[in-house]
Amino acid sequence: MTREFTIGKTVIPPGSRVTLDVPVTHLHTHTPITMPVHVVHGKRDGPRVFVSAAVHGDEINGVEIIRRLLRRPDLQKIRGTLIAVPIVNVFGFLQHSRYLPDRRDLNRSFPGSQRGSLAARLANLFMSEIVTHCTHGIDLHTAAVHRINLPQIRINIDDPESKRLARAFGTPVIINADVREGSLREAASANGIPTLLYEAGEALRFDEVAIRAGLRGIVNVLRELDMLPRRKIKKKRTPARSVVARSTYWLRAPEAGILRALTDLGARVKAKDVLGIVSDPFGERDAEVRSPVSGIVIGRALIPLVNEGEALFHIARFGDIDRAVGRVEKFQSEQQQAIESDADQSIV
């Protein structure tokens, strides 16, 4: 039997679900701002996992992922505790903005402090009320505005627990990525809490593939941690394994102009391939965007108006490129088939 669980002044008994509002601050109008939290506290003891979204306020795919997660009936059988925080950066979410009102990036402000900037105080609140109660974490993100990301998990591949859970999550690509200073992942790791960073889709848009892959991945992780019952498999089959990229490369605009992208997300590219062309408005000058490396496009710019040096294509590099291409193609095919054959299940 597990013990009661407390966030702020709210006591959550075993075997219960509670939605609560963690006080953050007040607006100029004296209107209170709170951080919404939903806790599913199982009767049996087990891991305690936080799932967070909208740390960047304009990255909204994770909000929908968490909504669908919380509607799953198998959460009634959960072992341990799930803490779901769909909107961490409430200020940015209300303003359709990545940032807080003072233009600070919350994901560069952890672990924060009680007497610092608004970002530092919110980061400190999230760490003290949510993260430090947990054994594991999953932080949901999208690409920055006007960009899109292939579903991917970013971890320190040398951490065995992170690697185990990243494999279970099941994205086609795992990126070996150093932690960013001031990020939630860095602060959680410093507290001994392995945290997966899920990147997929674009800002301010719902992406059905990204949402489905994220929901399935979280459920896979909860099953791997024995928090949810494992799925009964009728046929014995070998699941497709994620492919690890140990390095990535951003291909940037050679000059300012209008980009005509010739390469799609998830495409295989070879060194010296032309991925796009940057032209002036009259078509008098064309600059080819050639890749210096071989790999797979895991992110790309969406807006065709580019400045010199702007990031255009994000390329992941692999030891076994054929295997990586096969994994990405299989993932894309499975997702498209699922959407076409079960359109109604996209809204659960």
N, C-alpha and C positions, 0 to 999 in steps of 0.2 A: 504493500500500500504506500502510495506517495503522500507527501505532506502538502499542506496548504501553501499557496503561492501568493506573494504580495508584490504589487506594483504601486508605488506611491502609497496611498492610504487604502487601496482596495485589496481586500483579502479574497483570494480565489480558492475555494475548496476543491479537493480532488473530485474528478468526474464531472466538472462543470465547464461551461463556456461563458465568457464575460466580454462585453465590449465596453471599454472605458476611454475617457478623454484625459490625457496627461496634460496638465496646464503648462503652457509655454510662456506667454506674456500677454499684454494687452495692446490693441491698436490705439491710435491717437484719440479715437472715439470712445475709449474705455471698453470696447468690444473685446471679450476674451478670445485668445487664440490657443487652441489645444491640439495635441497630436493624437489622432485616433489609433487605438490599439485593440486588437482582438486576441484573447488568450483562450486556447483549448488545452485544458489541464486534465490529463488522463488520470484514471484511478490507479494505474500501475506506474511504478517508478521507471524512469528511462531518460534518454537524452533530452536536452532542452534546446530547441532550435528557434532562432529568430529568422524571419523572412521579411526583408525591407524593400520598399520601392519609393520612387520619387525623392531620393536624396538630392537629385537634380530635379527641380520642380517641373520641368517640361518633358521629362522622360516618363510617359504615362503607361506604357505597355505593362509594366509591373503591377500597376493598380488593378488592371483587369485580370492579370494572372492570379493575384491574391484573392480577388472576388470569386473567381471560379474555384480556387483551392478551398476556400471556406465553405463552399456549397457541396463539397464531396461528402456523401453519407458515411464513407469509411473512417472519417475523423472521429466518429462515435466510438471506435475501437482503439483509439490512439494510446500508445504507451509512452509516457513522458509528457513533454509540454511543447506546444507550438505557439510562438508569439508572432503574430502577423501585424506588420505596421505598413499599411498601403501608401501612406503619404507622410514621409518624414519631414520634408521641406514644405510645410503648408503655405508659407509665404510665396515661394516660387510657383507652386501649383496653382494658387489663386490668380497669379499674374501671368501664367503661361511662360515662366522664365526659369532658366537654369539656376539662377542665383537668388540670393536673399536681397532684401531691400537696400542693403549697403553695398551691393555688387560683389559680395564675397561668395566664394564657392564653398558650400558646406562640406564637400568631399575633399577639401584641402584644409579643413579646420579641426579635425579630430586629433587627439581625444578631447580637445576643448578645455574650457575653464569656466568657473562660476562667475568670474568678474571680467571676462574678456568682451569681445565684440558679440553682436547678436548671433553670428555664426558659431563662435566659440561656445556660447552658452547653450545653444541648441545641441551642438555636438556633445557637450558635457552631459546634458540631460539624457540624450539617447544612450550614451555609454552607461550612465549610472542606473537608469531605470529599465533598460532593455538588455544591452549587450552583456553586462557583467553577471546577469542571471543565467546566461546561456552556456552551453557546451559547444555549439556549432552555429554557423550563420550562413545565410544566402542573401546576397545583395543584388537586386535586379536593376539593370540599366539598359539604355539604348545608346545609339550613336548620338553625337552632338547635333545641333540643329543643322539642317540641310545636308546631312550625311545618313548613311544606312549601314548597318552591320549584319553580316551573316551570324546566325546563332553560334555563340562560342562561350566557353568558360575560361576565365583567366585565374591562374593560381601560381604559387611557387611549386613547381613540379618536384622539387626535392623534399617537400613535406609529405610524408607517406599518407597521412590521414586526408589531406586535401586532394591528393592524387586519387585515392580510393573513391572518394565521394564525387570527384569530377568525372571519373570513369562511369560511375553509376548514373550521373545526371544524363549523360547520353547525347550531348551536342556532337555534331560531326567533327568539330575542331576544339582542341584544348590549347590555349596559349600559355607558354611559360613566361609570365610577366612579373617583373619586379614590382613590389608595392610602391605606390606613390606616397611621398611624404604628406602627412596630414589626412590620408584617406581612411575611410572606415575599415577597410581590409587591413591596413597597417596597424591601426589601433586595436582591432580585435585580435590580430595575430600576436601583438605584444602582450596581450592578456591570456595567451594560450588558447584562443578560440579560433580554430580553423574556419575560414570564411570563403565561400565560393563567390566569385563575381561573374554574373551572367550578363552578357551583352548581346542584344539582338534588336533589329528594327531601327526605327528612326524616332526622333523627338516629335511630340505633339500629334502622333498618328498611332492608331491601332494597326498592328501587323498580325494577321491571323496565324501565319506560320510561326512567328516569334512567340506569340502568346501560347499556342498549343505546345510548342517545344519547351517553353519555360514551365508550364504547368506539369507536363509529363516528367520533366527533369526533377522538379521538386518532389513529386510523388515518388520517383525512383530513389531519391536520396533518403526520404523518410522510410522507405522500405529497406534500404541498405542498412539503416541504423536500427532496424527492427522496431520502428515506431508504428508502422502500419503493417497489416498482414501482407505477406508477399503474394503476388499474383499467381494463380494456378495456370500453368502452361500445359495446354492440351498436347501440342506437338513439341518434340524436342528439337530445338533449333539454336544455332549459335548466334547470339546478338552481335550486331555490328559494333565494333569497338571504336571509340573516338581516336583520332590521330593527333599526336602532340607536335606542335610547332615550337621549336626552341628559339626562334627569332622571327621578327616581322620587319617590314620596310615600308615607309610611307613614300610614295612617288608624288612629287610636287610639280606645280605648274612652272614651266620654264619661263613664261612671261604672262602678262595680263591679257585677257581677251575672253572669248566665248568658247566654252568647251563643247566639243562633240565627242561624247564617250562612245567607244567602240567595243567596250568590254563590260559584261554583266557581273553582278555579284555572284560569287561562287565559281567563276570561270578559271580555268587553268591558263596560265601565261608562261611563256618562255622568255629567257633573256633576249633582249633586243626587239621583242614584240611591240608593236604600236598599239597602245591601249586607248588613245584618244588624240584629238587634234585641237589645239587652241588657235583660234583665228581672230582677226580684227573684224569689225562689223561689215567691211566692204569686201572681205574675202581676198584682199590683196596680199595678206601675209598669213601663212600657216606654220605653226610650230608643232612638230610631232612630240607626243608624250610616250617615250620608249621606256620599257622596264629594264633596268640593269640586272635584275635577278629573275629566277624562275620560281614559281609558286602558285598559290591560289588567292584570288581576290576575296578578302574577308571584310572589306569595308570600302565605300566609295562615296564621293561627293554626289549630291543630287542636283544642286543648282548649277546651271551652266555658266554663270557669270563668275569669273575667277580672277584673283589677283596673283601677281608673280609670287611664287613660293608657297601658294596655298596647297594644302593636302588634297590630293585627288583620288588616289587609289592606295589602299592598304593591302599589302601582299604578305601572306604567311609563307614561310619557307620550311620545307620538310625534307627529311632524309630519304623517305620513300614517297616520291611525288605521285606515282601511279596509285598506290594504296590510298593516299589522301584524296585524290580525285574521285576514286571509286566510292569512298565513304561519303563525300559531299553529294555526289550525284544520287546515291541511294537515299540519303536523307531528304533531298529535294523531291525526289520521286514519291517517297512515302508520304510526305506532308501534302503534296498536291493531290494524291489519290485519296487521302483521308478527308480533305476538304471537299472534294468533288462527290465522294460517296456518302458523306454524312454532314451535310451543310447545317442541319438543325442543331447538331451537337456543339457547334461553335459558340452557342449561347446557352449556358447551363446555369 
